Amino acid sequence: MTHRRTIVLVLLGLAIAACGGHAPSGSREAASGGACGPSEPVPLLPGSLLLTGNATIELWEHGRRTPIACVRNTPTYFSHPVFAPNGKSIAYVMSTAPTSLAQDWGDDIYIANPDASGARLAFRHEAPGAQIDSLAWAPDGRALIYGSFRVLYDGAGRSATASYSINRLASASGAVSPLIANASQAAVSPDGKRLVYVSYPSSDFNISALSVANLDGSDAHLILNGQNGFQSFFAPHLSPDGARVVFAAVGGPLPGAKAPQPYNPQRSLILSPSREAPQNIKSALARVLAPSALADGSPYELWIANLDGTGMHTVANLREDLPYPQWSADGKQILFLGAAALYLASADGSSVKQIDKGIAHGQIDWYQR
């Protein structure tokens, strides 16, 4: 799945170059604050929400959406914005897709103030084509945990293999320490004690599993794998109590879908789950199954399971494109971003609400302390 995303980025970058687009030279350039556009009303959520709009990073607070960072150059874009544990800074990835196969392209990590001002480069990609697939803060705020990957090519320029790893980046010195090999998409538990991530136990990057380990990478063990019917996993996150994991996946035992309730802009967002029975499932799926949902192959469903793999159930069976989930502070709800919409769902799977527009390949981080 990641290989396919990389190929899409390469082709997109080459197409932009052919059409007269340009990539930034030298350091990456990004504007912040009012230069990125006005704020707009949005559904009221507790705490603060960071959301990537690919060319922007948006901050949701007090029922307003404000673009706090933006890029003007093509094909540069943002991904993986995350609040520091104390909420006093953020980190994010700035990526450049290639405009030629010989270009030095890849993903860099920046740290900034909560309004995206004062951004500084914390990590520059170590080789052309090196990319980052996850970003999270260590609990002490002194380091970032990131997943990295790089597709390797043979002498004929064909994709031959890939290299995946989870690493620790010291935010002050920039020193990098490897944590887990053959692994990607790491997220730190709210209590700071564990990592949940996608692993490749056989070193075959077409066969993935869901795993958990201590923060230093020790005591790693599987949660779910292909024997549970899953073909691939995406964006796992541990619950506030550390006992459950929410994740997106292709495959698995699929129960009945739950129809999302359309967002009503005239009403404030109600954060209590609804027990209303889903209606007109077929038409609901038709609304949310946008063409972009097929961009990365098979569409994904959202699941929750205990760390021993038991208690597994769907949160939302919407056939979305790479839905990216976050837990509410009380563990009762899941906020997730897909290509078709931004959704709020009850963790028990009893209701799903569309609350805003979607973003293809976007990510969110929800600070609620």
C-alpha positions in Angstrom: 0.0 0.0 0.0 2.9 2.4 0.9 4.7 1.4 -2.3 1.6 2.4 -4.3 1.5 5.8 -2.5 5.1 6.4 -3.4 4.6 5.6 -7.0 1.6 7.9 -7.1 3.7 10.8 -5.6 6.4 10.2 -8.2 4.0 10.3 -11.1 2.2 13.4 -9.6 5.4 15.2 -9.2 6.5 14.5 -12.8 3.2 15.5 -14.1 3.4 18.8 -12.3 6.8 19.5 -13.7 5.6 18.7 -17.2 2.8 21.2 -16.7 5.1 24.0 -15.6 4.9 23.6 -11.8 7.9 24.1 -9.7 9.4 22.7 -6.5 11.0 24.8 -3.9 14.8 25.2 -4.1 17.0 25.2 -1.0 15.1 25.3 2.2 11.4 24.5 2.3 9.2 27.6 2.4 6.0 27.9 4.4 3.8 30.9 5.4 2.0 31.0 8.7 -0.7 33.0 10.5 -2.9 35.4 8.6 -1.1 34.9 5.4 -2.8 31.5 5.0 -6.4 32.8 5.0 -9.2 33.7 7.4 -10.8 31.6 10.1 -14.2 30.0 9.6 -16.8 28.5 11.9 -16.7 24.8 12.4 -18.4 22.3 14.7 -17.4 22.8 18.4 -15.1 20.1 19.7 -13.5 20.0 23.1 -9.8 21.0 23.2 -7.7 21.7 20.1 -7.5 19.9 16.8 -4.7 20.0 14.2 -5.6 18.9 10.7 -3.6 18.7 7.5 -5.2 20.0 4.4 -2.2 18.9 2.4 -1.2 22.5 1.4 -2.2 23.8 4.9 -2.2 22.9 8.5 -5.5 23.9 10.2 -6.1 24.6 13.9 -9.6 24.0 15.3 -10.3 25.8 18.6 -13.5 27.3 20.1 -15.6 26.5 17.1 -13.3 28.2 14.6 -11.0 26.7 11.9 -7.9 28.7 11.2 -5.2 27.8 8.6 -2.0 28.4 10.6 0.6 27.2 8.0 0.5 26.9 4.2 2.8 26.2 1.3 2.8 28.1 -2.0 5.3 25.9 -3.9 4.2 22.8 -5.8 4.5 19.9 -5.1 5.3 20.6 -1.4 2.7 19.5 1.2 2.2 18.9 5.0 1.5 15.7 6.9 1.4 14.3 10.4 0.9 17.4 12.6 1.2 16.6 16.4 0.9 18.6 19.6 3.7 18.3 22.2 2.6 16.7 25.4 2.3 20.1 27.2 0.5 21.7 24.2 3.1 24.5 24.0 4.6 23.4 20.6 3.8 21.3 17.6 5.7 19.2 15.1 4.9 18.3 11.5 6.3 16.8 8.4 6.9 18.9 5.2 7.2 16.7 2.1 8.3 17.3 -1.4 7.3 14.9 -4.2 9.8 14.5 -7.0 9.6 16.5 -10.2 12.3 14.3 -11.7 13.7 10.9 -10.7 17.1 12.5 -10.1 15.7 15.2 -7.7 16.7 15.1 -4.0 13.2 14.7 -2.7 11.8 13.5 0.6 10.3 14.3 4.0 11.6 16.7 6.7 10.4 17.3 10.3 9.8 20.8 11.7 9.0 22.0 15.2 7.0 25.2 15.8 4.9 27.2 18.2 1.2 26.1 18.5 0.3 28.8 15.9 3.0 27.4 13.5 5.2 30.5 14.0 8.9 30.2 14.7 9.2 26.9 12.7 12.6 25.3 12.7 14.0 22.3 10.9 14.5 19.4 13.4 15.3 16.7 10.9 16.2 16.6 7.2 15.7 13.4 5.2 18.9 11.4 5.1 18.7 10.2 1.5 16.7 11.1 -1.6 13.3 9.5 -1.5 13.3 8.9 2.3 9.8 9.5 3.6 8.0 9.6 7.0 4.8 7.7 7.7 4.1 8.7 11.3 5.1 11.2 13.9 4.5 11.3 17.7 6.0 13.0 20.7 7.8 11.1 23.5 6.0 11.7 26.8 8.8 14.1 28.1 8.6 16.3 25.0 12.3 15.9 24.4 12.1 13.6 21.5 9.9 12.6 18.5 9.1 9.0 17.5 8.8 8.7 13.8 8.3 5.9 11.2 10.4 6.1 8.1 10.5 4.2 4.8 12.4 4.3 1.6 11.7 2.4 -1.6 14.9 1.0 -3.1 15.4 0.6 -6.8 17.5 -1.8 -8.9 19.9 -0.7 -11.7 17.0 -0.5 -14.2 15.1 1.9 -12.0 12.5 -0.7 -10.9 11.2 -0.9 -7.4 13.1 -3.7 -5.8 12.5 -3.6 -2.1 11.9 -1.2 0.7 13.3 -0.2 4.1 11.0 0.5 7.1 11.9 1.5 10.6 10.7 3.3 13.7 13.2 5.8 15.2 13.7 8.3 18.0 14.7 11.9 17.2 16.1 14.0 20.0 14.3 17.4 19.4 17.2 19.5 20.6 20.3 17.8 19.2 18.7 16.1 16.1 20.3 12.8 17.1 18.5 9.8 15.7 18.4 6.4 17.4 16.7 3.3 15.8 14.0 1.6 17.9 12.3 -1.1 15.8 13.2 -2.5 12.4 10.7 -3.7 9.8 8.0 -1.5 11.4 6.1 1.6 10.5 3.2 4.0 11.6 4.1 4.2 15.3 1.9 6.0 17.8 2.7 6.6 21.5 0.2 5.7 24.2 -1.4 8.6 26.1 0.5 7.4 29.3 3.8 7.4 27.4 4.6 3.8 28.2 4.0 1.9 24.9 4.2 2.1 21.2 1.6 0.6 18.8 2.7 0.2 15.2 2.4 -1.8 12.0 5.0 -4.5 11.8 6.3 -6.8 9.0 7.3 -10.0 10.9 8.5 -11.9 7.9 10.4 -8.9 6.4 7.9 -9.2 3.5 6.4 -5.7 3.3 3.3 -6.9 1.6 2.4 -8.9 4.7 1.7 -6.7 7.8 0.6 -7.1 11.4 -0.5 -5.0 14.3 2.0 -4.9 17.2 2.7 -3.3 20.5 5.9 -2.7 22.4 7.4 -0.7 25.2 8.5 2.9 24.4 12.1 1.7 23.9 11.0 -1.0 21.5 11.4 -3.9 24.0 8.8 -6.6 24.8 7.3 -6.4 21.3 4.4 -8.7 20.5 1.6 -9.1 17.9 -2.0 -8.0 18.4 -3.5 -9.0 15.1 -2.2 -10.3 11.7 -3.4 -11.9 8.5 -4.7 -15.0 10.3 -7.4 -12.7 11.6 -8.5 -12.0 8.0 -6.8 -8.6 7.6 -4.8 -7.7 4.5 -3.2 -4.5 5.8 -3.3 -2.1 8.7 -3.1 1.7 9.0 -2.8 4.4 11.7 -3.2 2.5 14.9 -3.7 4.5 18.2 -3.9 3.3 21.7 -6.9 4.3 24.0 -6.5 6.8 26.9 -6.4 3.8 29.3 -3.9 1.9 27.1 -6.1 -1.2 27.0 -7.5 -0.9 23.4 -6.3 0.0 20.0 -8.2 1.7 17.2 -6.9 1.1 13.7 -7.9 1.2 10.0 -7.6 -2.0 8.0 -8.4 -3.8 4.8 -10.1 -7.1 5.2 -11.2 -8.8 8.5 -14.7 -10.1 9.3 -17.0 -7.4 8.1 -20.3 -6.8 9.9 -23.1 -4.5 8.7 -22.3 -0.9 7.9 -23.4 2.0 10.0 -24.8 5.0 8.1 -23.3 8.4 9.1 -25.6 11.1 10.2 -25.1 14.3 8.0 -23.7 17.3 9.7 -26.2 20.1 10.5 -24.3 23.4 10.6 -27.2 25.0 12.5 -26.5 22.8 15.6 -23.6 22.6 18.0 -21.9 19.2 18.0 -23.3 16.9 20.6 -20.6 14.6 22.1 -22.9 11.9 23.5 -23.4 8.8 21.3 -26.7 8.2 19.6 -28.5 4.8 19.6 -30.4 5.5 16.5 -30.5 2.5 14.1 -28.7 3.0 10.8 -31.1 3.8 7.9 -30.7 3.3 4.2 -27.2 1.7 4.4 -26.8 1.3 0.6 -27.4 5.0 -0.1 -25.2 6.0 2.8 -22.3 4.0 1.4 -22.8 5.4 -2.0 -22.5 9.0 -0.6 -19.2 8.3 1.2 -17.6 6.0 -1.3 -15.9 8.8 -3.3 -13.6 8.0 -6.2 -10.6 8.9 -4.0 -11.5 6.1 -1.7 -10.1 3.7 -4.3 -6.9 5.7 -4.7 -4.8 3.3 -2.5 -6.5 0.1 -3.6 -9.0 -1.6 -1.4 -11.0 0.7 0.9 -10.5 0.6 4.7 -12.7 0.0 7.7 -12.2 1.3 11.2 -11.8 -1.2 14.0 -11.2 -1.4 17.8 -9.6 -4.4 19.6 -8.1 -5.2 23.0 -4.3 -5.6 23.1 -4.6 -9.4 23.1 -6.7 -9.2 19.9 -10.0 -10.0 21.7 -13.1 -7.8 21.7 -12.7 -6.8 18.1 -15.5 -4.8 16.5 -15.9 -2.1 13.8 -16.3 1.5 14.7 -17.4 2.5 11.2 -17.8 0.4 8.1 -17.7 3.2 5.5 -15.2 1.9 3.0 -13.1 5.1 3.3 -9.7 6.0 1.9 -7.0 5.7 4.7 -9.2 6.9 7.6 -7.0 8.4 10.3 -8.5 8.0 13.9 -8.0 9.7 17.3 -9.6 8.9 20.6 -11.6 11.3 22.8 -10.1 11.9 26.2 -12.7 9.8 27.9 -12.2 6.9 25.5 -15.9 6.9 24.5 -15.6 8.3 21.0 -13.4 8.2 17.9 -12.8 11.2 15.7 -11.5 10.2 12.3 -10.6 11.9 9.0 -11.2 10.2 5.6 -11.3 11.4 2.0 -15.1 11.8 2.1 -15.6 13.5 5.5 -14.4 14.2 9.1 -16.5 11.9 11.3 -17.3 11.5 15.0 -18.2 7.9 16.1 -19.0 6.2 19.3 -16.3 3.8 20.3 -18.9 1.0 20.7 -19.9 1.4 17.0 -23.4 2.5 17.7 -23.3 5.8 15.8 -21.3 7.7 13.2 -21.8 11.4 12.4 -20.3 13.4 9.5 -19.1 16.7 11.0 -17.1 18.3 8.2 -15.5 17.8 4.8 -12.9 15.2 4.2 -9.3 15.4 3.0 -7.5 12.6 1.0 -4.5 11.4 2.8 -4.9 13.8 5.7 -4.1 13.4 9.4 -5.4 14.8 12.7 -4.1 15.3 16.2 -6.6 16.0 19.1 -5.2 17.8 22.2 -7.8 17.6 25.0 -5.8 18.2 28.3 
